[in-house]
């Protein structure tokens, strides 16, 4: 089991480069120790679109890829893959990458057991599960490679115009449904929903795009910090 450290920083749903260019400034503050931490936890959808086994997609994201790889030489980085960024291990050799099928990641802080997930793991339906498996399959990505440029350019254009900030209706019910899958933990931390709320022992992290906030872990609690 991994251990969550005091002053760990959570970043969720930055959707770079189409949204959240503040991410580069935040990471630069960590690099220069303006913001001090020894543990950075990326909770998925850090990139608006990034996946391994593909060189062309990197052209949209190379500056952030390089910065994360540089940071990983001096601090621990844990990256929970999201639904926009996956198959990342070939890109981030020194980062602990947690794919969707290995989530939730169980961590511990003193006597507190904590479960981390991007947020699209439970209560999603059979169709979504099948789509996730198909999309993350290396063979699928290889088959699509001849059309990669046109597909990626089109997808990035659509994502750049997408409104990703909205209030989730009946979010309490969604949280209740998700929480049923988590047993024997005292704290649940997820991204994905862009809500910046805590309901019971469930924390929906802020989106760096929507709330302009990240999470700071102190004394067993997650504090939402504004940029």
Secondary structure, DSSP 4 states (H G I P E B T S, - for coil): -EEPPTT-EEE----BTTS-THHHHHHHHHHTTSS--SEEEE-S-SBSSEESS-SGGGGGTHHHHHHHHHHTTTSEEEEE--SSEES-TTT-TTSEEE-GGGPSEEEEETTEEEEEE-S-SSS--HHHHHHHHHHT-HHHHHHGGGGHHHHHHHHHHHHHT-----PPTTHHHHHHHHHTT--S-SEEEE-SS---EEETTEEEPPPTTTT-EEEEEETTEEEEEE-
